[in-house]
Amino acid sequence: MGRFNYAFQNYDATKHVRSSLREKDISHKHAREVANAIKGLSIERARDYLQSVVNMERAIPFKRFNNQVGHKSDPGMMAGRYPQKTAKEFIKVLDNLESNAEYKGMDLDRLKIINATVHKGVIVKRFIPRAMGRATPKNNVLTHVELVAQEI
């Protein structure tokens, strides 16, 4: 895997900590909604929230990709889902972010997620053979996730 840059600008190594996940097989639409949901939370609150999503106790609000998404009973939420696979991967990124902050000597209780970015990655192109010599494309879009936290 080659070198990569972060999308977050004005990174200061003394007050910011970051971590990323590259080319994971998760839905980029689900990842975008999860990133919007945890932005602004502390690492501990974000981990608890994502763990409750994995346990299907709380839902992630879908604000953009919400066509034919059912309503949930969480307060203040219209459309929502439980993207468990994406939430598990985000928990891994949060663990990495926490260990990076611990390595830098930052106070873990004062860290707040200030940026959560999701990008589409490489498209894995395959095909499914069909009847009469035809073929149907089977494309898989991989996802990049970046988290940046700041000591408040």
Helices and strands as residue ranges (DSSP letters): E 16-24, H 28-38, H 43-54, E 60-61, E 80-81, H 84-104, G 108-110, E 111-129, G 131-133, E 135-151
